[in-house]
């Protein structure tokens, strides 16, 4: 008689209302969560990613773990985890304060927690909200909340009455065990659902770093946004109580970067380019890898979500032919994946405003400064998706006399063709050739870069959004088209076909 395959018991997972389910913590960045998932393929064997093709930086990004019964929703602009949902209780064993929500996982219906069991664990609650079925079904949904957590109970439409208290109603045979639960930050689901994707989360973007804190390893201050001033300096606004840190191109020294931001996740010599014959391989002879500051090691950080090496491609801003080979060979990218940017470090120009550079070789090697900063957008569907976390930014354009134009800041979520490009062309019309600003260099990141073997993108129309606009994004530009590089004084934008800005380079 053949033996039946062994069924794996659902993983025991702690539920903390308003905070987390297991290692999935509210407020965490999309990059941090996906990196954690990729490193634990034994537990998370399948993952689906859903996003909007036309508006990937505004519509929510939904990550589904079908074999774990978990669905995660991130806001589009900041890519932070706003909602954790349990959609299948048979695939997860939830523990709250030492008590199991369900004890029998042999059958799907019995694995769902009954109201009586939930009431015994969570205690009394205020009345919830009844939602009638939209499909003329005899079964509606009763949503019952406690602070930071809510349960959906199927309820017979005929049994619903606003005069009947919810305890007797949900405890009757007219109600079925909970079909799903949601974890959120707030007093109740009714109070937070309208502001779910716009409030500022109280938790950090990198909850996986808490282990380092317990080991008394100093943590870098979290960066909320990069504000680019009219003089070209970049001000990194950091999570309170840390003060903002200003970076001035060609002046801020390497020692200042290390002091304020900590060591880089890895470093990369600039001499290796996208156009070299070896760019499509996984060898990086010009790279000098260091352990990632997250404690994960270098490989997860230097490989994209597609399993493809994107290291060299991310640094191709189209200006290699304008750089002297001797100086370029001394320049090194300091890569901060968890902050969302890369910093090019090298010898200062002899025209530095400080006047301290005397041009000697010894000075150049001992006084390295910031040459440029690449701010990454982590746009879903782009070639380098999930190598950096998303860092939002603003550009404050200098005011010019006799110009009756909008002077509000340009931000990282703006559509490039509709908003950013016209504003910049107007700003630099007197100092930069219009032909150079209007046309972008076409770059295809996927040619010669190896195959995509992502297991992330297997969505269905029910994953969120409007269905038709959700696509599978095979981790290359087959969905979003080739990227284009647009150059303006001090700025280079990498733009996707849908108008989303995937990277901004700030230089002089």
C-alpha positions as CSV (number, residue, x, y, z in Angstrom):
1,X,0.0,0.0,0.0
2,X,1.6,3.3,-1.1
3,X,2.4,5.8,1.7
4,X,0.6,9.1,1.5
5,X,2.9,12.1,1.4
6,X,3.5,13.8,4.7
7,X,1.6,17.0,5.2
8,X,3.6,19.8,6.7
9,X,2.0,21.4,9.8
10,X,1.3,25.1,9.5
11,X,4.1,27.3,10.8
12,X,3.5,28.6,14.3
13,X,3.4,32.4,14.0
14,X,3.0,35.1,16.6
15,X,0.3,37.6,16.1
16,X,0.8,41.1,17.6
17,X,-2.2,43.4,16.9
18,X,-1.2,46.7,15.5
19,X,2.3,45.5,14.9
20,X,3.1,42.3,13.2
21,X,2.4,38.7,12.1
22,X,5.6,36.7,12.6
23,X,8.5,38.6,10.9
24,X,6.0,40.7,8.8
25,X,5.9,44.0,10.6
26,X,3.8,47.1,9.8
27,X,5.8,50.0,8.5
28,X,8.5,47.7,7.0
29,X,9.8,48.6,3.5
30,X,8.9,46.5,0.5
31,X,12.6,46.0,-0.1
32,X,13.2,44.7,3.4
33,X,10.2,42.3,3.4
34,X,11.0,40.9,-0.1
35,X,14.6,40.4,0.9
36,X,13.6,38.5,4.0
37,X,11.2,36.4,2.0
38,X,13.9,35.5,-0.6
39,X,16.3,34.5,2.1
40,X,13.9,32.0,3.6
41,X,12.7,30.0,0.6
42,X,12.1,26.9,2.8
43,X,9.2,28.8,4.5
44,X,8.1,31.1,1.7
45,X,8.2,28.8,-1.3
46,X,6.0,31.0,-3.5
47,X,5.4,34.7,-3.7
48,X,3.2,36.7,-6.0
49,X,3.6,40.5,-6.7
50,X,0.8,42.6,-7.9
51,X,1.2,46.3,-9.0
52,X,-0.2,48.8,-11.4
53,X,1.5,49.0,-14.8
54,X,0.4,52.5,-15.5
55,X,0.7,54.0,-12.0
56,X,3.2,51.9,-10.0
57,X,4.1,54.7,-7.6
58,X,0.6,55.6,-6.6
59,X,-1.4,52.4,-6.5
60,X,-0.8,49.9,-3.7
61,X,1.7,47.1,-4.2
62,X,0.3,43.7,-3.0
63,X,2.5,40.8,-2.1
64,X,0.8,37.4,-1.7
65,X,2.3,34.3,-0.1
66,X,-0.2,31.7,-1.3
67,X,1.4,28.7,0.6
68,X,1.4,30.7,3.8
69,X,-2.1,32.2,3.7
70,X,-0.7,35.7,3.9
71,X,-1.4,38.9,1.9
72,X,0.6,42.1,2.4
73,X,-0.4,45.5,1.1
74,X,2.2,48.4,0.7
75,X,1.5,51.9,-0.2
76,X,2.8,53.0,-3.7
77,X,4.7,56.2,-2.9
78,X,6.7,55.1,0.2
79,X,6.4,51.3,-0.3
80,X,5.8,50.6,3.4
81,X,3.7,47.8,4.8
82,X,0.2,49.1,5.7
83,X,-1.9,46.0,6.0
84,X,-1.3,42.3,6.9
85,X,-4.0,39.9,6.0
86,X,-4.5,36.2,6.9
87,X,-6.6,34.8,4.0
88,X,-6.3,31.1,4.8
89,X,-6.1,29.9,8.4
90,X,-5.4,26.3,7.4
91,X,-1.9,27.4,6.3
92,X,-0.8,29.2,9.4
93,X,-1.0,28.6,13.1
94,X,-1.5,31.9,14.8
95,X,-0.5,32.4,18.5
96,X,-1.7,35.4,20.5
97,X,-0.2,35.8,24.0
98,X,0.5,32.1,24.2
99,X,-3.0,31.0,22.9
100,X,-3.7,29.4,19.6
101,X,-6.5,30.8,17.6
102,X,-7.3,27.4,16.1
103,X,-6.2,23.9,17.2
104,X,-7.5,21.7,14.5
105,X,-5.8,22.1,11.0
106,X,-7.0,18.9,9.5
107,X,-10.0,20.5,7.7
108,X,-10.3,23.9,6.2
109,X,-13.5,24.8,7.9
110,X,-12.4,23.6,11.3
111,X,-9.1,25.5,11.0
112,X,-10.9,28.8,10.9
113,X,-11.3,30.4,14.4
114,X,-14.9,30.5,15.7
115,X,-16.2,33.7,17.3
116,X,-16.3,32.1,20.8
117,X,-12.6,31.2,20.6
118,X,-11.7,34.7,19.4
119,X,-13.9,36.3,22.2
120,X,-12.1,34.1,24.8
121,X,-8.7,35.3,23.6
122,X,-9.3,38.9,22.8
123,X,-12.1,39.8,25.2
124,X,-15.0,42.2,24.9
125,X,-15.2,44.5,21.9
126,X,-17.3,47.4,20.6
127,X,-19.9,46.5,18.0
128,X,-18.6,46.1,14.5
129,X,-20.0,46.7,11.0
130,X,-22.2,44.5,8.9
131,X,-21.5,44.6,5.1
132,X,-24.2,43.1,2.9
133,X,-23.2,41.0,-0.1
134,X,-22.8,42.8,-3.4
135,X,-23.6,39.7,-5.4
136,X,-27.1,39.1,-4.0
137,X,-25.7,36.3,-1.9
138,X,-27.6,35.2,1.2
139,X,-24.3,35.6,3.1
140,X,-22.9,39.0,4.2
141,X,-19.8,39.9,6.2
142,X,-19.6,41.1,9.8
143,X,-16.3,43.0,10.5
144,X,-15.4,43.0,14.2
145,X,-12.4,45.0,15.4
146,X,-10.1,45.2,18.4
147,X,-7.3,47.7,18.5
148,X,-4.9,46.8,15.7
149,X,-6.8,43.7,14.5
150,X,-10.1,42.8,12.7
151,X,-11.9,39.6,11.8
152,X,-14.3,39.0,9.0
153,X,-17.2,36.6,9.9
154,X,-19.6,35.3,7.2
155,X,-23.2,36.0,8.4
156,X,-26.5,35.0,7.0
157,X,-28.3,38.0,5.7
158,X,-31.6,36.9,7.1
159,X,-30.2,36.9,10.6
160,X,-28.8,40.4,10.6
161,X,-30.6,43.0,12.7
162,X,-29.2,46.3,14.0
163,X,-31.1,45.8,17.2
164,X,-29.4,42.5,18.0
165,X,-26.0,42.7,19.9
166,X,-23.0,41.4,18.0
167,X,-22.0,38.8,20.7
168,X,-25.3,36.9,20.5
169,X,-25.4,37.3,16.7
170,X,-21.9,36.0,16.0
171,X,-22.2,33.3,18.6
172,X,-25.3,31.9,16.9
173,X,-25.5,29.3,14.1
174,X,-26.2,32.1,11.6
175,X,-22.5,33.0,11.7
176,X,-19.6,31.0,10.4
177,X,-16.0,31.0,11.8
178,X,-13.8,33.9,10.7
179,X,-12.8,33.8,7.1
180,X,-9.9,36.2,7.4
181,X,-8.2,38.7,9.6
182,X,-6.4,42.0,9.2
183,X,-3.6,43.6,11.2
184,X,-3.3,47.3,11.0
185,X,-2.2,50.3,13.0
186,X,-5.1,52.0,14.7
187,X,-8.0,51.8,17.1
188,X,-10.4,49.9,14.7
189,X,-10.8,49.0,11.1
190,X,-13.6,51.6,10.6
191,X,-11.3,54.3,12.0
192,X,-8.3,53.6,9.8
193,X,-9.5,52.2,6.5
194,X,-9.8,55.6,4.8
195,X,-6.3,56.7,5.8
196,X,-4.7,53.3,5.6
197,X,-2.2,54.2,2.8
198,X,-1.4,57.8,3.8
199,X,-0.7,57.9,7.5
200,X,2.9,58.0,8.7
201,X,3.8,54.6,10.2
202,X,5.2,54.7,13.7
203,X,7.4,51.6,13.2
204,X,10.8,51.6,11.3
205,X,11.3,50.6,7.7
206,X,13.8,47.9,8.7
207,X,12.4,45.9,11.7
208,X,14.8,43.0,10.7
209,X,17.6,45.2,12.2
210,X,16.3,44.8,15.7
211,X,18.5,41.8,16.2
212,X,21.6,44.1,15.7
213,X,20.2,46.4,18.3
214,X,20.0,43.6,20.8
215,X,23.6,42.8,20.0
216,X,24.5,46.4,20.8
217,X,25.5,47.1,17.3
218,X,24.9,50.8,16.4
219,X,22.1,51.2,13.8
220,X,22.2,53.8,11.1
221,X,19.6,56.6,11.4
222,X,16.7,55.9,9.0
223,X,16.3,58.3,6.1
224,X,12.8,59.5,5.3
225,X,13.4,61.7,2.2
226,X,16.2,63.4,0.3
227,X,15.6,67.1,-0.4
228,X,17.7,68.6,-3.2
229,X,18.2,72.3,-2.6
230,X,18.4,74.9,-5.3
231,X,22.2,75.0,-4.9
232,X,22.5,71.3,-5.8
233,X,23.2,70.1,-2.2
234,X,21.3,67.0,-1.0
235,X,19.7,67.1,2.5
236,X,18.9,63.7,3.9
237,X,16.0,64.1,6.3
238,X,16.3,61.4,8.9
239,X,13.9,59.8,11.4
240,X,13.6,61.7,14.6
241,X,15.6,62.4,16.8
242,X,18.5,62.3,14.2
243,X,19.2,65.6,12.6
244,X,19.3,66.2,8.8
245,X,22.6,65.5,7.0
246,X,23.6,67.8,4.2
247,X,25.8,66.4,1.3
248,X,27.5,68.9,-0.9
249,X,28.8,67.5,-4.2
250,X,32.6,67.8,-4.5
251,X,32.9,69.0,-0.8
252,X,31.5,66.4,1.6
253,X,34.3,64.0,2.5
254,X,34.2,60.2,2.8
255,X,34.8,60.4,6.5
256,X,31.7,62.5,6.9
257,X,29.7,59.9,5.0
258,X,31.0,57.1,7.2
259,X,30.4,59.0,10.4
260,X,26.8,59.9,9.5
261,X,25.6,56.9,7.4
262,X,27.8,54.1,8.7
263,X,29.8,51.7,6.4
264,X,28.3,50.9,3.0
265,X,26.5,47.7,2.4
266,X,29.1,47.1,-0.3
267,X,31.5,49.0,-2.6
268,X,32.0,48.8,-6.3
269,X,34.8,50.2,-8.5
270,X,33.5,52.4,-11.2
271,X,35.8,51.1,-14.0
272,X,33.5,48.2,-14.8
273,X,30.8,49.3,-17.2
274,X,27.6,48.0,-18.7
275,X,29.1,47.9,-22.1
276,X,31.9,45.5,-21.3
277,X,31.7,41.9,-22.6
278,X,31.5,40.6,-19.0
279,X,28.6,42.7,-18.0
280,X,26.2,39.8,-18.4
281,X,28.0,37.4,-16.2
282,X,28.0,37.1,-12.4
283,X,31.6,38.0,-12.1
284,X,32.5,41.5,-10.8
285,X,36.2,41.8,-10.9
286,X,36.1,45.5,-10.1
287,X,33.9,45.0,-7.1
288,X,35.0,44.9,-3.5
289,X,32.2,43.4,-1.4
290,X,31.6,43.8,2.2
291,X,29.1,42.2,4.5
292,X,25.8,44.0,4.3
293,X,24.9,46.2,7.2
294,X,21.7,44.3,7.6
295,X,23.7,41.2,8.4
296,X,22.5,39.4,5.3
297,X,25.7,39.2,3.3
298,X,26.4,40.6,-0.1
299,X,24.6,38.3,-2.5
300,X,21.0,39.2,-1.6
301,X,21.8,42.9,-1.8
302,X,23.7,42.7,-5.1
303,X,21.1,40.6,-6.9
304,X,17.8,41.9,-8.1
305,X,14.5,40.2,-7.3
306,X,14.8,38.4,-10.6
307,X,17.9,36.6,-9.5
308,X,19.9,38.6,-12.1
309,X,23.0,40.5,-11.3
310,X,22.2,44.2,-11.9
311,X,25.2,45.6,-10.2
312,X,27.0,47.2,-13.1
313,X,23.9,48.1,-15.0
314,X,22.6,50.3,-12.2
315,X,25.7,52.6,-12.5
316,X,25.5,53.3,-16.2
317,X,24.3,56.9,-16.4
318,X,25.6,57.4,-19.9
319,X,28.6,59.7,-19.0
320,X,31.5,57.2,-19.0
321,X,32.9,58.6,-22.3
322,X,33.2,62.0,-20.7
323,X,35.3,60.9,-17.8
324,X,39.1,60.6,-17.7
325,X,40.1,56.9,-17.3
326,X,42.8,57.6,-14.7
327,X,40.4,59.6,-12.4
328,X,37.5,57.1,-13.0
329,X,39.7,54.2,-11.9
330,X,40.1,55.9,-8.5
331,X,36.4,56.4,-8.1
332,X,34.3,53.9,-6.0
333,X,30.6,53.6,-5.5
334,X,29.5,53.2,-1.9
335,X,26.2,51.3,-2.1
336,X,23.6,51.8,0.6
337,X,20.9,49.4,-0.4
338,X,18.9,49.8,2.9
339,X,19.0,53.7,2.5
340,X,18.0,53.7,-1.2
341,X,21.0,55.3,-2.8
342,X,24.6,54.9,-4.0
343,X,27.3,57.5,-3.5
344,X,30.3,57.9,-5.9
345,X,33.4,58.7,-3.9
346,X,36.5,60.0,-5.6
347,X,39.2,62.7,-5.8
348,X,37.8,66.3,-5.7
349,X,38.0,68.5,-8.7
350,X,40.8,71.1,-8.5
351,X,38.1,73.8,-8.7
352,X,36.6,72.8,-5.4
353,X,35.0,75.8,-3.7
354,X,36.8,75.2,-0.4
355,X,40.1,76.0,-2.1
356,X,41.9,73.3,-0.1
357,X,42.8,71.1,-3.0
358,X,46.3,71.5,-4.3
359,X,46.1,68.9,-7.0
360,X,48.8,66.6,-5.5
361,X,48.4,62.8,-5.8
362,X,48.8,62.3,-2.1
363,X,46.0,64.8,-1.4
364,X,43.6,63.3,-3.9
365,X,43.9,59.9,-2.3
366,X,43.6,61.0,1.3
367,X,40.8,63.5,0.8
368,X,38.1,61.7,-1.1
369,X,34.8,63.5,-1.6
370,X,31.3,62.8,-2.9
371,X,31.2,63.1,-6.7
372,X,27.6,62.1,-7.3
373,X,24.5,60.5,-5.6
374,X,22.1,58.0,-7.3
375,X,18.7,58.0,-5.6
376,X,16.8,54.8,-6.4
377,X,13.0,54.6,-6.9
378,X,12.6,50.8,-6.7
379,X,9.8,50.9,-9.3
380,X,8.0,47.5,-9.6
381,X,8.7,46.0,-13.0
382,X,12.0,47.9,-13.5
383,X,15.1,45.9,-14.1
384,X,16.8,46.8,-10.8
385,X,13.6,46.3,-8.7
386,X,14.3,45.2,-5.1
387,X,18.0,45.9,-5.1
388,X,17.6,49.1,-3.2
389,X,14.7,50.2,-1.1
390,X,12.7,53.2,-2.4
391,X,13.9,56.6,-1.3
392,X,11.6,59.5,-2.0
393,X,13.0,62.9,-3.0
394,X,12.1,66.5,-3.8
395,X,13.9,69.1,-6.0
396,X,13.6,72.7,-5.1
397,X,14.4,74.7,-8.3
398,X,16.1,78.1,-8.0
399,X,13.9,81.1,-8.5
400,X,14.6,83.2,-11.6
401,X,13.4,86.7,-12.2
402,X,10.8,87.4,-15.0
403,X,9.7,83.8,-15.0
404,X,6.0,83.3,-14.3
405,X,6.1,79.6,-13.7
406,X,5.3,77.2,-10.9
407,X,8.1,77.1,-8.3
408,X,6.8,74.3,-6.1
409,X,9.2,71.4,-5.6
410,X,9.4,68.5,-8.0
411,X,9.0,65.1,-6.3
412,X,9.8,61.5,-6.9
413,X,6.2,60.5,-7.6
414,X,5.7,63.0,-10.4
415,X,5.1,61.8,-14.0
416,X,8.3,62.7,-15.8
417,X,6.8,63.6,-19.2
418,X,3.8,65.4,-17.9
419,X,5.4,67.3,-14.9
420,X,9.1,67.0,-14.4
421,X,10.4,67.4,-18.0
422,X,8.4,70.5,-18.9
423,X,9.4,72.2,-15.6
424,X,13.1,71.5,-16.1
425,X,13.1,72.5,-19.7
426,X,11.6,75.8,-18.8
427,X,14.0,76.2,-15.9
428,X,17.1,75.6,-18.0
429,X,16.0,77.0,-21.3
430,X,18.6,79.7,-21.3
431,X,21.6,77.5,-20.2
432,X,21.1,74.1,-21.8
433,X,20.4,73.0,-25.4
434,X,16.7,72.1,-25.8
435,X,17.5,69.1,-28.0
436,X,19.6,67.6,-25.3
437,X,16.8,68.0,-22.7
438,X,14.0,66.8,-24.9
439,X,15.5,63.5,-26.1
440,X,16.6,60.7,-23.8
441,X,19.3,58.1,-24.4
442,X,17.7,54.6,-24.7
443,X,19.0,52.0,-22.4
444,X,18.0,48.3,-22.4
445,X,19.1,46.8,-19.1
446,X,18.2,43.2,-20.1
447,X,20.5,42.7,-23.1
448,X,23.5,40.7,-22.1
449,X,22.5,40.6,-18.5
450,X,21.4,37.0,-18.1
451,X,18.0,35.3,-17.9
452,X,15.3,36.2,-15.5
453,X,14.2,33.4,-13.2
454,X,12.0,35.2,-10.8
455,X,9.4,33.3,-8.8
456,X,7.7,36.6,-7.6
457,X,5.4,37.3,-10.5
458,X,2.4,34.9,-10.8
459,X,-0.6,37.2,-10.1
460,X,-4.2,36.7,-10.7
461,X,-6.9,39.3,-11.3
462,X,-8.1,39.0,-7.7
463,X,-4.8,40.3,-6.2
464,X,-6.0,43.8,-5.7
465,X,-6.6,47.0,-7.7
466,X,-8.8,46.9,-10.7
467,X,-7.6,43.6,-12.0
468,X,-7.1,44.7,-15.6
469,X,-4.2,47.1,-14.6
470,X,-2.4,44.4,-12.6
471,X,0.3,42.7,-14.6
472,X,3.0,40.1,-14.1
473,X,6.3,41.9,-14.2
474,X,9.0,39.4,-15.2
475,X,11.7,41.6,-13.6
476,X,12.8,43.0,-16.9
477,X,11.6,45.8,-19.2
478,X,9.5,43.6,-21.3
479,X,6.5,45.1,-19.4
480,X,7.5,48.7,-18.9
481,X,9.6,49.2,-22.1
482,X,13.2,50.4,-22.3
483,X,14.4,53.0,-19.9
484,X,15.6,56.4,-21.1
485,X,18.2,58.7,-19.6
486,X,17.4,62.5,-19.6
487,X,20.2,64.9,-18.7
488,X,19.8,68.4,-17.3
489,X,22.3,70.6,-15.5
490,X,23.2,68.7,-12.3
491,X,20.6,65.9,-12.9
492,X,20.2,62.7,-14.8
493,X,16.8,60.9,-14.7
494,X,16.3,57.3,-15.6
495,X,12.7,57.1,-16.8
496,X,10.5,54.1,-17.6
497,X,8.0,54.0,-20.4
498,X,5.1,54.7,-18.1
499,X,6.7,58.0,-16.9
500,X,7.9,56.7,-13.5
501,X,11.4,57.8,-12.5
502,X,13.4,54.8,-11.5
503,X,16.6,56.6,-10.5
504,X,17.9,60.2,-10.2
505,X,21.6,61.0,-10.3
506,X,22.7,64.3,-8.7
507,X,26.1,65.6,-9.7
508,X,27.9,68.8,-10.7
